């Protein structure tokens, strides 16, 4: 039988062996879990790829709204895979020589006594304006807008007298005038001056539907002619 001292010595050896084994295993785990330290700011990505990176800010056909999207491939590949957009309104994509939207009054020549007067200034002492209408006739209303003192006027359409002596009153005198296609010239001549001063007349022009086209007043001397141009379109 082993003595008590032998048991004690054997027990110490076993304890030492177990402690040594556990310590060795722990140090091995610490070595295996070591972190490799590196400078994040000195990191360089792998540049082996030859693909060119493009952003929407580099493409003129897109608007940069603050967000950047990276695209891979050549310009040709990107252009073939992306839909085509146009920022030009369709109304502006017509040809410059398209006459369909031009002003009819500008495109159609106007003639007076066989002469082209499309851009000729009317020879008159007073021009009442230039109007356009699509109706076949107009109505002219005239009156004395001041003191009724016997003012008189003459009305001519395309050099033809239609009213030779209109006495202006406080109420409106109405004349219906048939229009021909294109250019129509209406002349109103002051025949006299009333007892209280110049010829004072007010004129209103309505189209065939009763819409007011223009209104004018004058204070003129005897012999003056006021001219109104009406184009039927």
C-alpha positions as CSV (number, residue, x, y, z in Angstrom):
1,X,0.0,0.0,0.0
2,X,1.1,3.5,-0.8
3,X,1.8,5.8,2.0
4,X,0.0,9.0,2.6
5,X,3.0,11.0,1.3
6,X,2.8,9.1,-2.0
7,X,-0.9,9.9,-2.5
8,X,-0.2,13.6,-1.7
9,X,2.6,13.8,-4.3
10,X,0.6,12.0,-6.9
11,X,-2.4,14.4,-6.4
12,X,-0.1,17.4,-6.8
13,X,1.2,16.1,-10.1
14,X,-2.3,15.5,-11.4
15,X,-3.4,19.0,-10.4
16,X,-0.4,20.6,-12.0
17,X,-1.0,18.6,-15.3
18,X,-4.6,19.7,-15.4
19,X,-3.7,23.4,-14.8
20,X,-1.0,23.3,-17.4
21,X,-3.4,21.8,-20.0
22,X,-6.1,24.3,-19.4
23,X,-3.6,27.3,-19.5
24,X,-2.2,26.1,-22.8
25,X,-5.6,25.9,-24.4
26,X,-6.6,29.4,-23.2
27,X,-3.5,31.0,-24.7
28,X,-4.1,29.2,-28.0
29,X,-7.6,30.8,-28.2
30,X,-6.2,34.3,-27.5
31,X,-3.7,34.0,-30.3
32,X,-6.3,32.8,-32.7
33,X,-8.7,35.7,-32.0
34,X,-6.1,38.5,-32.6
35,X,-7.5,41.4,-34.7
36,X,-5.4,42.6,-37.7
37,X,-5.1,46.3,-37.4
38,X,-5.0,48.5,-40.5
39,X,-5.5,52.2,-41.5
40,X,-9.0,52.5,-43.0
41,X,-8.0,55.8,-44.7
42,X,-5.1,54.1,-46.6
43,X,-7.3,51.4,-48.0
44,X,-7.3,51.2,-51.8
45,X,-10.0,49.2,-53.6
46,X,-9.3,46.6,-56.2
47,X,-8.8,48.4,-59.5
48,X,-8.5,45.4,-61.8
49,X,-12.0,46.1,-63.3
50,X,-11.9,48.1,-66.6
51,X,-15.6,49.1,-66.4
52,X,-16.2,52.8,-66.4
53,X,-18.5,54.2,-63.8
54,X,-20.9,56.9,-64.9
55,X,-23.3,59.1,-62.9
56,X,-26.5,60.9,-64.0
57,X,-24.6,64.1,-63.4
58,X,-22.3,63.2,-66.4
59,X,-25.2,62.6,-68.7
60,X,-26.7,65.7,-70.3
61,X,-30.0,63.9,-71.0
62,X,-30.9,63.6,-67.3
63,X,-31.4,66.2,-64.6
64,X,-29.3,66.0,-61.5
65,X,-31.7,66.2,-58.5
66,X,-29.1,65.7,-55.8
67,X,-29.0,61.9,-55.8
68,X,-26.2,60.1,-57.6
69,X,-26.7,56.7,-59.2
70,X,-23.7,54.8,-60.5
71,X,-24.0,53.2,-63.9
72,X,-21.7,50.5,-65.3
73,X,-21.0,50.1,-69.0
74,X,-20.1,52.2,-72.0
75,X,-22.1,55.2,-73.3
76,X,-23.4,53.1,-76.1
77,X,-24.7,50.4,-73.8
78,X,-26.4,52.9,-71.5
79,X,-28.0,54.8,-74.3
80,X,-29.4,51.6,-75.8
81,X,-30.9,50.4,-72.6
82,X,-32.4,53.7,-71.3
83,X,-35.6,55.1,-72.8
84,X,-35.3,58.2,-74.9
85,X,-36.8,61.4,-73.5
86,X,-37.6,64.8,-75.1
87,X,-38.0,68.0,-73.2
88,X,-39.2,70.0,-76.2
89,X,-43.0,70.6,-76.2
90,X,-44.8,68.9,-79.1
91,X,-46.2,72.3,-80.2
92,X,-42.7,73.6,-80.8
93,X,-41.5,70.6,-82.8
94,X,-43.2,71.7,-86.0
95,X,-41.3,73.1,-88.9
96,X,-40.7,76.8,-89.1
97,X,-42.4,76.9,-92.5
98,X,-45.6,75.3,-91.2
99,X,-48.3,77.8,-92.0
100,X,-51.1,76.0,-90.3
101,X,-50.8,78.1,-87.1
102,X,-50.1,81.5,-88.6
103,X,-52.4,84.4,-88.2
104,X,-54.9,84.3,-91.1
105,X,-54.9,88.1,-91.3
106,X,-51.1,88.1,-91.8
107,X,-51.1,85.3,-94.4
108,X,-54.0,86.6,-96.5
109,X,-53.2,89.6,-98.7
110,X,-55.6,92.6,-98.5
111,X,-56.4,94.6,-101.6
112,X,-57.8,98.2,-102.0
113,X,-58.7,99.4,-105.5
114,X,-56.7,96.5,-107.0
115,X,-53.6,97.3,-104.9
116,X,-52.0,95.2,-102.2
117,X,-52.5,97.1,-98.9
118,X,-51.5,94.3,-96.5
119,X,-48.7,96.4,-95.0
120,X,-49.6,99.9,-96.2
121,X,-50.6,102.5,-93.7
122,X,-54.1,103.8,-94.4
123,X,-54.1,107.4,-95.6
124,X,-56.6,109.0,-93.2
125,X,-56.7,111.9,-90.7
126,X,-58.0,109.6,-87.9
127,X,-57.7,105.8,-87.7
128,X,-60.3,104.2,-85.4
129,X,-58.5,100.8,-85.4
130,X,-58.2,97.5,-87.3
131,X,-60.6,94.7,-86.4
132,X,-61.2,91.1,-87.4
133,X,-64.5,89.1,-87.4
134,X,-65.8,85.8,-88.8
135,X,-69.4,87.1,-89.1
136,X,-70.9,88.2,-92.4
137,X,-72.0,91.6,-91.1
138,X,-71.3,94.2,-88.4
139,X,-73.5,96.9,-86.8
140,X,-72.3,100.4,-86.2
141,X,-74.0,102.6,-83.6
142,X,-73.3,106.3,-83.4
143,X,-74.5,109.3,-81.3
144,X,-73.5,112.7,-80.0
145,X,-71.6,112.0,-76.8
146,X,-71.7,115.7,-75.7
147,X,-74.3,118.5,-76.0
148,X,-76.7,117.7,-78.8
149,X,-76.1,120.7,-81.2
150,X,-76.8,119.4,-84.7
151,X,-73.5,117.5,-85.5
152,X,-73.7,115.5,-88.8
153,X,-71.6,112.7,-90.3
154,X,-71.4,110.7,-93.6
155,X,-70.7,107.0,-93.6
156,X,-69.0,105.2,-96.6
157,X,-68.0,101.5,-96.9
158,X,-65.3,100.6,-99.5
159,X,-65.6,104.0,-101.1
160,X,-69.4,103.7,-101.4
161,X,-71.6,106.1,-99.5
162,X,-74.2,104.1,-97.5
163,X,-75.5,107.0,-95.3
164,X,-75.0,110.5,-96.7
165,X,-76.3,112.6,-93.8
166,X,-76.6,111.2,-90.3
167,X,-77.8,113.7,-87.7
168,X,-76.3,112.7,-84.3
169,X,-78.7,112.6,-81.4
170,X,-78.4,111.6,-77.7
171,X,-79.5,108.1,-78.6
172,X,-77.6,105.7,-80.8
173,X,-78.3,105.6,-84.6
174,X,-77.7,102.0,-85.9
175,X,-76.4,100.9,-89.3
176,X,-76.0,97.3,-90.4
177,X,-73.1,96.7,-92.9
178,X,-72.6,93.6,-95.0
179,X,-68.9,92.6,-95.2
180,X,-67.0,91.1,-98.1
181,X,-64.3,88.5,-97.6
182,X,-61.0,90.0,-96.5
183,X,-60.4,93.7,-96.3
184,X,-63.2,96.3,-95.6
185,X,-62.7,100.0,-95.2
186,X,-65.3,102.1,-93.4
187,X,-64.9,105.9,-93.5
188,X,-66.9,108.4,-91.3
189,X,-66.7,112.0,-92.3
190,X,-67.6,115.0,-90.1
191,X,-69.9,117.2,-92.3
192,X,-70.1,120.1,-89.8
193,X,-69.5,121.4,-86.3
194,X,-72.4,122.0,-84.1
195,X,-73.4,125.2,-82.5
196,X,-71.4,124.5,-79.4
197,X,-68.0,123.5,-80.8
198,X,-66.4,120.6,-82.7
199,X,-68.1,117.6,-84.0
200,X,-68.5,115.2,-81.1
201,X,-69.4,111.7,-82.0
202,X,-69.3,108.3,-80.3
203,X,-69.1,105.0,-82.3
204,X,-69.6,101.4,-81.3
205,X,-69.0,98.4,-83.5
206,X,-70.6,95.0,-82.9
207,X,-70.2,91.7,-84.8
208,X,-73.1,89.7,-86.2
209,X,-73.5,87.9,-82.9
210,X,-73.8,91.1,-80.9
211,X,-70.3,91.1,-79.4
212,X,-68.8,94.5,-78.9
213,X,-65.6,94.8,-81.1
214,X,-64.6,98.4,-80.3
215,X,-65.9,101.8,-79.2
216,X,-64.5,105.2,-79.9
217,X,-65.2,108.9,-79.3
218,X,-64.0,111.9,-81.2
219,X,-63.9,115.7,-81.1
220,X,-62.9,116.8,-84.6
221,X,-63.4,119.7,-87.1
222,X,-65.4,119.8,-90.3
223,X,-64.0,117.7,-93.2
224,X,-62.1,115.3,-91.0
225,X,-62.4,111.6,-91.9
226,X,-62.1,108.7,-89.4
227,X,-61.3,105.3,-90.9
228,X,-62.1,101.9,-89.4
229,X,-60.6,98.7,-91.0
230,X,-62.6,95.4,-90.6
231,X,-61.1,92.2,-91.9
232,X,-63.6,89.3,-92.4
233,X,-61.7,86.0,-91.8
